């Protein structure tokens, strides 16, 4: 059941992703700790607006094998970004350098943006 909710949430976030570009895009999905200090989050948000044209973010939580038996609470911010090219290495580098993340969970896939 949780997997269905996660899939539905991800689909809704992808649909809400913003981009100033129409046509072929790359969608990027990544998470950062919700405890990230506001100045660092503001710098990330500014970077995404400048680099990709925008973003969509929402509070989320997840689990891995390392978190078995722990309380599950919203502990992440999930970002979805669409851009005219694959920015995975750029975004990953920014997260490591500017947010101090050692490990980055980042997915990307090709997509097509339809504008009315």
Beta strands, then each sheet from edge to edge (+ up, - down):
strand 1: 23-33
strand 2: 56-60
strand 3: 76-83
strand 4: 106-113
sheet 1: 2+ 3- 1+ 4-
end
